[in-house]
Structures are given as structure tokens and as C-alpha cells.
Amino acid sequence: MRRRITDHPTAIDATNVDQLQAMSFVFLCLDNGTAKRLSVDRLKESGKSFIDVGMGVELMNNTCLEPFG
């Protein structure tokens, strides 16, 4: 199951988000809300299959918050 899965430890932004188009399936694990939104929007627009595996939880003043809440 793990064959041909390659990690890309690169910060996603508007200058490189189009690199996702070359991938057949994308696992997103991002802690930056702006980059996550940009990635998800671009993947949806192109009809690419993806899974957002990040939990989307932030700790602020000892309270868990969802970034897109």
C-alpha cells in the first residue's frame, strides 16, 4: 500500500500549489490554514482526489480551537 508514496516537505503557497496537479492522489497534512485552503480549493477545481489527514486543531490559552470553525 505504501509503494510510490512520496513525501514533499515543502511549504505550499501560491507560487507552488500547481505542483499538486502532477500528482494522481494527494494526502494533505498541513498546519497552515491559508495553505490548506489554497490547496483544497485548487484540488477541488481540478477534480483531483485527495484526503486531508490533518486534524486541524490549535491550542490557544489551553483551549483547542478549529482553524476553520
N, CA, C and O atoms as a CHARMM CRD file, in Angstrom:
* protein
*
  276
    1    1 MET  N      0.81400  -1.19900   0.00000 PROA 1      0.00000
    2    1 MET  CA     0.00000   0.00000   0.00000 PROA 1      0.00000
    3    1 MET  C      0.85400   1.25900   0.00000 PROA 1      0.00000
    4    1 MET  O      0.41300   2.30100  -0.48500 PROA 1      0.00000
    5    2 ARG  N      2.05900   1.18300   0.53100 PROA 2      0.00000
    6    2 ARG  CA     2.88800   2.38500   0.63100 PROA 2      0.00000
    7    2 ARG  C      3.82900   2.56900  -0.55300 PROA 2      0.00000
    8    2 ARG  O      4.71700   3.42000  -0.49900 PROA 2      0.00000
    9    3 ARG  N      3.66300   1.81800  -1.58600 PROA 3      0.00000
   10    3 ARG  CA     4.52900   1.97400  -2.75300 PROA 3      0.00000
   11    3 ARG  C      4.18100   3.25500  -3.48700 PROA 3      0.00000
   12    3 ARG  O      3.01400   3.62500  -3.62000 PROA 3      0.00000
   13    4 ARG  N      5.19800   3.90200  -3.94700 PROA 4      0.00000
   14    4 ARG  CA     5.08100   5.12600  -4.75200 PROA 4      0.00000
   15    4 ARG  C      4.43000   6.29300  -4.01000 PROA 4      0.00000
   16    4 ARG  O      3.90700   7.20900  -4.64400 PROA 4      0.00000
   17    5 ILE  N      4.45300   6.27300  -2.69300 PROA 5      0.00000
   18    5 ILE  CA     4.02800   7.43600  -1.90900 PROA 5      0.00000
   19    5 ILE  C      5.29000   8.19800  -1.55100 PROA 5      0.00000
   20    5 ILE  O      6.22300   7.64100  -0.97200 PROA 5      0.00000
   21    6 THR  N      5.31100   9.46400  -1.89600 PROA 6      0.00000
   22    6 THR  CA     6.48900  10.29900  -1.68000 PROA 6      0.00000
   23    6 THR  C      6.10000  11.51100  -0.86100 PROA 6      0.00000
   24    6 THR  O      5.14800  12.21400  -1.19900 PROA 6      0.00000
   25    7 ASP  N      6.83200  11.76000   0.21400 PROA 7      0.00000
   26    7 ASP  CA     6.55500  12.97700   0.98800 PROA 7      0.00000
   27    7 ASP  C      7.22700  14.16100   0.31500 PROA 7      0.00000
   28    7 ASP  O      8.27400  14.03000  -0.31900 PROA 7      0.00000
   29    8 HSD  N      6.60600  15.30900   0.46700 PROA 8      0.00000
   30    8 HSD  CA     7.11800  16.56000  -0.08000 PROA 8      0.00000
   31    8 HSD  C      7.10600  17.58500   1.04500 PROA 8      0.00000
   32    8 HSD  O      6.13300  18.32200   1.20600 PROA 8      0.00000
   33    9 PRO  N      8.18000  17.63500   1.82200 PROA 9      0.00000
   34    9 PRO  CA     8.21800  18.55900   2.96900 PROA 9      0.00000
   35    9 PRO  C      8.46600  19.99900   2.52600 PROA 9      0.00000
   36    9 PRO  O      9.47000  20.61600   2.88300 PROA 9      0.00000
   37   10 THR  N      7.52900  20.51200   1.74400 PROA 10     0.00000
   38   10 THR  CA     7.64600  21.85300   1.17400 PROA 10     0.00000
   39   10 THR  C      6.45200  22.68200   1.61400 PROA 10     0.00000
   40   10 THR  O      5.32100  22.19500   1.60400 PROA 10     0.00000
   41   11 ALA  N      6.68700  23.90700   1.99300 PROA 11     0.00000
   42   11 ALA  CA     5.58600  24.79600   2.34200 PROA 11     0.00000
   43   11 ALA  C      4.81600  25.16600   1.07800 PROA 11     0.00000
   44   11 ALA  O      5.40100  25.65900   0.11400 PROA 11     0.00000
   45   12 ILE  N      3.51000  24.93000   1.08300 PROA 12     0.00000
   46   12 ILE  CA     2.67400  25.23800  -0.07800 PROA 12     0.00000
   47   12 ILE  C      2.22700  26.68900  -0.00500 PROA 12     0.00000
   48   12 ILE  O      1.79300  27.17800   1.03800 PROA 12     0.00000
   49   13 ASP  N      2.34400  27.36600  -1.14800 PROA 13     0.00000
   50   13 ASP  CA     1.84700  28.73500  -1.26300 PROA 13     0.00000
   51   13 ASP  C      1.41600  28.95900  -2.71600 PROA 13     0.00000
   52   13 ASP  O      1.43800  28.02600  -3.51900 PROA 13     0.00000
   53   14 ALA  N      1.03400  30.15900  -3.04600 PROA 14     0.00000
   54   14 ALA  CA     0.53500  30.46400  -4.38700 PROA 14     0.00000
   55   14 ALA  C      1.58200  30.23300  -5.47800 PROA 14     0.00000
   56   14 ALA  O      1.22800  30.04200  -6.64100 PROA 14     0.00000
   57   15 THR  N      2.84900  30.24800  -5.11800 PROA 15     0.00000
   58   15 THR  CA     3.89700  30.07900  -6.13800 PROA 15     0.00000
   59   15 THR  C      4.14300  28.63100  -6.52100 PROA 15     0.00000
   60   15 THR  O      4.72700  28.36800  -7.57200 PROA 15     0.00000
   61   16 ASN  N      3.70500  27.66700  -5.68200 PROA 16     0.00000
   62   16 ASN  CA     4.00000  26.27300  -5.99300 PROA 16     0.00000
   63   16 ASN  C      2.79800  25.33100  -5.86800 PROA 16     0.00000
   64   16 ASN  O      2.95700  24.12400  -6.05100 PROA 16     0.00000
   65   17 VAL  N      1.62100  25.83800  -5.56600 PROA 17     0.00000
   66   17 VAL  CA     0.44400  24.98500  -5.37900 PROA 17     0.00000
   67   17 VAL  C      0.11200  24.19300  -6.64300 PROA 17     0.00000
   68   17 VAL  O     -0.47600  23.11600  -6.54700 PROA 17     0.00000
   69   18 ASP  N      0.46700  24.68800  -7.80400 PROA 18     0.00000
   70   18 ASP  CA     0.17800  23.97300  -9.04700 PROA 18     0.00000
   71   18 ASP  C      0.97800  22.68500  -9.19400 PROA 18     0.00000
   72   18 ASP  O      0.66800  21.87300 -10.06600 PROA 18     0.00000
   73   19 GLN  N      1.99600  22.47700  -8.37000 PROA 19     0.00000
   74   19 GLN  CA     2.73500  21.21600  -8.40200 PROA 19     0.00000
   75   19 GLN  C      1.84100  20.04300  -8.00100 PROA 19     0.00000
   76   19 GLN  O      2.13900  18.89700  -8.33900 PROA 19     0.00000
   77   20 LEU  N      0.75900  20.31200  -7.29300 PROA 20     0.00000
   78   20 LEU  CA    -0.17900  19.25700  -6.90300 PROA 20     0.00000
   79   20 LEU  C     -0.85700  18.63200  -8.11900 PROA 20     0.00000
   80   20 LEU  O     -1.29700  17.48400  -8.05800 PROA 20     0.00000
   81   21 GLN  N     -0.94500  19.36900  -9.21700 PROA 21     0.00000
   82   21 GLN  CA    -1.63200  18.87900 -10.40800 PROA 21     0.00000
   83   21 GLN  C     -0.94200  17.67500 -11.03100 PROA 21     0.00000
   84   21 GLN  O     -1.59500  16.88400 -11.71200 PROA 21     0.00000
   85   22 ALA  N      0.35500  17.51600 -10.82000 PROA 22     0.00000
   86   22 ALA  CA     1.10200  16.39400 -11.39500 PROA 22     0.00000
   87   22 ALA  C      0.89000  15.09600 -10.61200 PROA 22     0.00000
   88   22 ALA  O      1.33100  14.03400 -11.05200 PROA 22     0.00000
   89   23 MET  N      0.22900  15.16900  -9.47200 PROA 23     0.00000
   90   23 MET  CA     0.06200  14.00900  -8.60200 PROA 23     0.00000
   91   23 MET  C     -1.26800  13.32500  -8.88600 PROA 23     0.00000
   92   23 MET  O     -2.26400  13.97800  -9.19900 PROA 23     0.00000
   93   24 SER  N     -1.26900  11.99200  -8.77200 PROA 24     0.00000
   94   24 SER  CA    -2.50200  11.25200  -9.04800 PROA 24     0.00000
   95   24 SER  C     -3.43300  11.22100  -7.83700 PROA 24     0.00000
   96   24 SER  O     -4.64800  11.10100  -8.00000 PROA 24     0.00000
   97   25 PHE  N     -2.89300  11.32500  -6.64400 PROA 25     0.00000
   98   25 PHE  CA    -3.67200  11.34900  -5.40900 PROA 25     0.00000
   99   25 PHE  C     -2.86300  12.12400  -4.38900 PROA 25     0.00000
  100   25 PHE  O     -1.64200  11.98000  -4.33100 PROA 25     0.00000
  101   26 VAL  N     -3.52200  12.94700  -3.58100 PROA 26     0.00000
  102   26 VAL  CA    -2.81200  13.81900  -2.64900 PROA 26     0.00000
  103   26 VAL  C     -3.29900  13.56600  -1.22700 PROA 26     0.00000
  104   26 VAL  O     -4.50200  13.55900  -0.96600 PROA 26     0.00000
  105   27 PHE  N     -2.35500  13.35700  -0.30900 PROA 27     0.00000
  106   27 PHE  CA    -2.63000  13.32800   1.12000 PROA 27     0.00000
  107   27 PHE  C     -2.14500  14.66200   1.67200 PROA 27     0.00000
  108   27 PHE  O     -0.94700  14.94400   1.64200 PROA 27     0.00000
  109   28 LEU  N     -3.04700  15.47300   2.16900 PROA 28     0.00000
  110   28 LEU  CA    -2.67400  16.76600   2.74300 PROA 28     0.00000
  111   28 LEU  C     -2.50100  16.63000   4.25000 PROA 28     0.00000
  112   28 LEU  O     -3.32600  16.02600   4.93500 PROA 28     0.00000
  113   29 CYS  N     -1.42900  17.19500   4.74100 PROA 29     0.00000
  114   29 CYS  CA    -1.19900  17.25100   6.17900 PROA 29     0.00000
  115   29 CYS  C     -0.53700  18.60100   6.44000 PROA 29     0.00000
  116   29 CYS  O      0.68800  18.71100   6.50100 PROA 29     0.00000
  117   30 LEU  N     -1.36300  19.60500   6.59100 PROA 30     0.00000
  118   30 LEU  CA    -0.88500  20.99100   6.70400 PROA 30     0.00000
  119   30 LEU  C     -1.33900  21.61000   8.00300 PROA 30     0.00000
  120   30 LEU  O     -2.44900  21.34600   8.46800 PROA 30     0.00000
  121   31 ASP  N     -0.48800  22.43300   8.59600 PROA 31     0.00000
  122   31 ASP  CA    -0.90200  23.15400   9.79600 PROA 31     0.00000
  123   31 ASP  C     -1.18100  24.62600   9.49600 PROA 31     0.00000
  124   31 ASP  O     -1.65600  25.35400  10.36800 PROA 31     0.00000
  125   32 ASN  N     -0.89400  25.06600   8.28400 PROA 32     0.00000
  126   32 ASN  CA    -1.13800  26.45100   7.89400 PROA 32     0.00000
  127   32 ASN  C     -2.51000  26.53400   7.22800 PROA 32     0.00000
  128   32 ASN  O     -2.71800  25.95800   6.16000 PROA 32     0.00000
  129   33 GLY  N     -3.44500  27.25000   7.85400 PROA 33     0.00000
  130   33 GLY  CA    -4.80900  27.35100   7.34100 PROA 33     0.00000
  131   33 GLY  C     -4.90000  27.95100   5.95500 PROA 33     0.00000
  132   33 GLY  O     -5.70500  27.50200   5.14000 PROA 33     0.00000
  133   34 THR  N     -4.09100  28.95800   5.67100 PROA 34     0.00000
  134   34 THR  CA    -4.10700  29.60400   4.35800 PROA 34     0.00000
  135   34 THR  C     -3.64600  28.62600   3.28100 PROA 34     0.00000
  136   34 THR  O     -4.26900  28.52700   2.22300 PROA 34     0.00000
  137   35 ALA  N     -2.57100  27.91100   3.54300 PROA 35     0.00000
  138   35 ALA  CA    -2.04800  26.94000   2.57800 PROA 35     0.00000
  139   35 ALA  C     -3.03100  25.79400   2.38300 PROA 35     0.00000
  140   35 ALA  O     -3.20000  25.30400   1.26600 PROA 35     0.00000
  141   36 LYS  N     -3.67900  25.36400   3.46100 PROA 36     0.00000
  142   36 LYS  CA    -4.64900  24.27500   3.35700 PROA 36     0.00000
  143   36 LYS  C     -5.82100  24.70500   2.48800 PROA 36     0.00000
  144   36 LYS  O     -6.24200  23.95900   1.60300 PROA 36     0.00000
  145   37 ARG  N     -6.34700  25.88400   2.72500 PROA 37     0.00000
  146   37 ARG  CA    -7.48100  26.38500   1.93700 PROA 37     0.00000
  147   37 ARG  C     -7.08600  26.51300   0.46700 PROA 37     0.00000
  148   37 ARG  O     -7.85400  26.12000  -0.41200 PROA 37     0.00000
  149   38 LEU  N     -5.91700  27.04900   0.19100 PROA 38     0.00000
  150   38 LEU  CA    -5.42600  27.18900  -1.17900 PROA 38     0.00000
  151   38 LEU  C     -5.31700  25.82100  -1.84900 PROA 38     0.00000
  152   38 LEU  O     -5.73800  25.65900  -2.99400 PROA 38     0.00000
  153   39 SER  N     -4.76200  24.84700  -1.15200 PROA 39     0.00000
  154   39 SER  CA    -4.57900  23.50100  -1.69100 PROA 39     0.00000
  155   39 SER  C     -5.91200  22.82500  -1.96100 PROA 39     0.00000
  156   39 SER  O     -6.13000  22.28200  -3.04400 PROA 39     0.00000
  157   40 VAL  N     -6.80100  22.85700  -0.98300 PROA 40     0.00000
  158   40 VAL  CA    -8.10300  22.21800  -1.12800 PROA 40     0.00000
  159   40 VAL  C     -8.89100  22.85000  -2.27500 PROA 40     0.00000
  160   40 VAL  O     -9.47400  22.13700  -3.09200 PROA 40     0.00000
  161   41 ASP  N     -8.91100  24.16500  -2.33900 PROA 41     0.00000
  162   41 ASP  CA    -9.63300  24.84700  -3.41500 PROA 41     0.00000
  163   41 ASP  C     -9.08300  24.45500  -4.78000 PROA 41     0.00000
  164   41 ASP  O     -9.85300  24.17000  -5.69700 PROA 41     0.00000
  165   42 ARG  N     -7.76100  24.43600  -4.92600 PROA 42     0.00000
  166   42 ARG  CA    -7.13800  24.10700  -6.20500 PROA 42     0.00000
  167   42 ARG  C     -7.39900  22.65400  -6.58500 PROA 42     0.00000
  168   42 ARG  O     -7.66000  22.35600  -7.75100 PROA 42     0.00000
  169   43 LEU  N     -7.33200  21.74900  -5.61500 PROA 43     0.00000
  170   43 LEU  CA    -7.58400  20.33100  -5.89000 PROA 43     0.00000
  171   43 LEU  C     -9.04500  20.09700  -6.28700 PROA 43     0.00000
  172   43 LEU  O     -9.32200  19.31500  -7.19700 PROA 43     0.00000
  173   44 LYS  N     -9.96800  20.76500  -5.61500 PROA 44     0.00000
  174   44 LYS  CA   -11.38300  20.63400  -5.96700 PROA 44     0.00000
  175   44 LYS  C    -11.65200  21.17100  -7.37100 PROA 44     0.00000
  176   44 LYS  O    -12.36500  20.54400  -8.15400 PROA 44     0.00000
  177   45 GLU  N    -11.07800  22.33600  -7.68700 PROA 45     0.00000
  178   45 GLU  CA   -11.26400  22.93400  -9.00900 PROA 45     0.00000
  179   45 GLU  C    -10.82900  21.99100 -10.12300 PROA 45     0.00000
  180   45 GLU  O    -11.46200  21.93700 -11.17800 PROA 45     0.00000
  181   46 SER  N     -9.75200  21.24900  -9.89100 PROA 46     0.00000
  182   46 SER  CA    -9.19500  20.37900 -10.92300 PROA 46     0.00000
  183   46 SER  C     -9.76200  18.95800 -10.88200 PROA 46     0.00000
  184   46 SER  O     -9.46200  18.14300 -11.75400 PROA 46     0.00000
  185   47 GLY  N    -10.58200  18.66300  -9.86700 PROA 47     0.00000
  186   47 GLY  CA   -11.16700  17.33600  -9.76100 PROA 47     0.00000
  187   47 GLY  C    -10.20300  16.26400  -9.28000 PROA 47     0.00000
  188   47 GLY  O    -10.47000  15.07300  -9.43900 PROA 47     0.00000
  189   48 LYS  N     -9.08200  16.67600  -8.69200 PROA 48     0.00000
  190   48 LYS  CA    -8.10100  15.71700  -8.17400 PROA 48     0.00000
  191   48 LYS  C     -8.62400  15.06900  -6.89300 PROA 48     0.00000
  192   48 LYS  O     -9.32700  15.69600  -6.10000 PROA 48     0.00000
  193   49 SER  N     -8.26500  13.80100  -6.71200 PROA 49     0.00000
  194   49 SER  CA    -8.63300  13.08600  -5.49300 PROA 49     0.00000
  195   49 SER  C     -7.62700  13.40400  -4.39600 PROA 49     0.00000
  196   49 SER  O     -6.42000  13.44400  -4.63700 PROA 49     0.00000
  197   50 PHE  N     -8.14300  13.63400  -3.17300 PROA 50     0.00000
  198   50 PHE  CA    -7.25000  13.94700  -2.06200 PROA 50     0.00000
  199   50 PHE  C     -7.92300  13.61200  -0.74100 PROA 50     0.00000
  200   50 PHE  O     -9.14300  13.46900  -0.65700 PROA 50     0.00000
  201   51 ILE  N     -7.09800  13.49100   0.28200 PROA 51     0.00000
  202   51 ILE  CA    -7.55400  13.32700   1.66000 PROA 51     0.00000
  203   51 ILE  C     -6.80000  14.32800   2.51300 PROA 51     0.00000
  204   51 ILE  O     -5.57800  14.44300   2.41100 PROA 51     0.00000
  205   52 ASP  N     -7.52000  15.04800   3.34700 PROA 52     0.00000
  206   52 ASP  CA    -6.88900  15.94800   4.31200 PROA 52     0.00000
  207   52 ASP  C     -6.71300  15.15300   5.59300 PROA 52     0.00000
  208   52 ASP  O     -7.67600  14.93100   6.32700 PROA 52     0.00000
  209   53 VAL  N     -5.49800  14.72700   5.86100 PROA 53     0.00000
  210   53 VAL  CA    -5.23300  13.87900   7.01800 PROA 53     0.00000
  211   53 VAL  C     -4.89200  14.67600   8.27200 PROA 53     0.00000
  212   53 VAL  O     -4.69200  14.08700   9.33400 PROA 53     0.00000
  213   54 GLY  N     -4.82200  15.98700   8.17400 PROA 54     0.00000
  214   54 GLY  CA    -4.52500  16.81400   9.33000 PROA 54     0.00000
  215   54 GLY  C     -5.72600  16.90300  10.25600 PROA 54     0.00000
  216   54 GLY  O     -6.86900  16.77200   9.81900 PROA 54     0.00000
  217   55 MET  N     -5.46600  17.12200  11.51500 PROA 55     0.00000
  218   55 MET  CA    -6.54800  17.19800  12.49200 PROA 55     0.00000
  219   55 MET  C     -7.17100  18.58300  12.56600 PROA 55     0.00000
  220   55 MET  O     -8.33600  18.70800  12.94500 PROA 55     0.00000
  221   56 GLY  N     -6.43100  19.61800  12.21700 PROA 56     0.00000
  222   56 GLY  CA    -6.98400  20.95400  12.26200 PROA 56     0.00000
  223   56 GLY  C     -7.27200  21.45200  13.66200 PROA 56     0.00000
  224   56 GLY  O     -8.30100  22.09000  13.88300 PROA 56     0.00000
  225   57 VAL  N     -6.40400  21.18300  14.60500 PROA 57     0.00000
  226   57 VAL  CA    -6.60800  21.60300  15.98300 PROA 57     0.00000
  227   57 VAL  C     -5.45800  22.50800  16.39900 PROA 57     0.00000
  228   57 VAL  O     -4.29300  22.20100  16.14900 PROA 57     0.00000
  229   58 GLU  N     -5.79000  23.61400  17.03000 PROA 58     0.00000
  230   58 GLU  CA    -4.78300  24.52900  17.55600 PROA 58     0.00000
  231   58 GLU  C     -5.02800  24.72500  19.03800 PROA 58     0.00000
  232   58 GLU  O     -6.16800  24.70700  19.50100 PROA 58     0.00000
  233   59 LEU  N     -3.94900  24.91100  19.77400 PROA 59     0.00000
  234   59 LEU  CA    -4.06200  25.16200  21.20500 PROA 59     0.00000
  235   59 LEU  C     -3.82300  26.64200  21.46100 PROA 59     0.00000
  236   59 LEU  O     -2.77400  27.18000  21.10700 PROA 59     0.00000
  237   60 MET  N     -4.80900  27.30300  22.08300 PROA 60     0.00000
  238   60 MET  CA    -4.70000  28.71500  22.40600 PROA 60     0.00000
  239   60 MET  C     -5.25000  28.91300  23.81000 PROA 60     0.00000
  240   60 MET  O     -6.41700  28.62100  24.06800 PROA 60     0.00000
  241   61 ASN  N     -4.42700  29.40200  24.70400 PROA 61     0.00000
  242   61 ASN  CA    -4.83100  29.58900  26.09600 PROA 61     0.00000
  243   61 ASN  C     -5.36900  28.28300  26.69300 PROA 61     0.00000
  244   61 ASN  O     -6.39100  28.27000  27.38100 PROA 61     0.00000
  245   62 ASN  N     -4.65400  27.18600  26.41200 PROA 62     0.00000
  246   62 ASN  CA    -5.01100  25.84600  26.89700 PROA 62     0.00000
  247   62 ASN  C     -6.39100  25.37700  26.44500 PROA 62     0.00000
  248   62 ASN  O     -7.00700  24.54000  27.10400 PROA 62     0.00000
  249   63 THR  N     -6.87900  25.90900  25.32400 PROA 63     0.00000
  250   63 THR  CA    -8.17400  25.50700  24.75400 PROA 63     0.00000
  251   63 THR  C     -7.96400  25.10400  23.30500 PROA 63     0.00000
  252   63 THR  O     -7.25500  25.79300  22.57100 PROA 63     0.00000
  253   64 CYS  N     -8.56400  24.00600  22.88200 PROA 64     0.00000
  254   64 CYS  CA    -8.44700  23.55500  21.49300 PROA 64     0.00000
  255   64 CYS  C     -9.42900  24.32200  20.62300 PROA 64     0.00000
  256   64 CYS  O    -10.60800  24.45000  20.95300 PROA 64     0.00000
  257   65 LEU  N     -8.92800  24.82500  19.51800 PROA 65     0.00000
  258   65 LEU  CA    -9.74700  25.57100  18.56800 PROA 65     0.00000
  259   65 LEU  C     -9.59000  24.96100  17.18200 PROA 65     0.00000
  260   65 LEU  O     -8.51000  24.48000  16.83900 PROA 65     0.00000
  261   66 GLU  N    -10.65400  24.97400  16.37700 PROA 66     0.00000
  262   66 GLU  CA   -10.57900  24.54300  14.99400 PROA 66     0.00000
  263   66 GLU  C    -10.28900  25.75700  14.14000 PROA 66     0.00000
  264   66 GLU  O    -10.95300  26.78100  14.29900 PROA 66     0.00000
  265   67 PRO  N     -9.29500  25.68000  13.21300 PROA 67     0.00000
  266   67 PRO  CA    -8.91500  26.85300  12.42400 PROA 67     0.00000
  267   67 PRO  C     -9.98000  27.30100  11.43700 PROA 67     0.00000
  268   67 PRO  O    -10.00200  28.47600  11.07000 PROA 67     0.00000
  269   68 PHE  N    -10.87100  26.40600  10.98700 PROA 68     0.00000
  270   68 PHE  CA   -11.89600  26.79900  10.03800 PROA 68     0.00000
  271   68 PHE  C    -13.26600  26.87500  10.68300 PROA 68     0.00000
  272   68 PHE  O    -14.28200  26.88700   9.98800 PROA 68     0.00000
  273   69 GLY  N    -13.30200  26.92900  12.03300 PROA 69     0.00000
  274   69 GLY  CA   -14.57100  26.91700  12.75700 PROA 69     0.00000
  275   69 GLY  C    -15.36000  28.10300  12.51400 PROA 69     0.00000
  276   69 GLY  O    -16.45700  28.23600  13.05600 PROA 69     0.00000
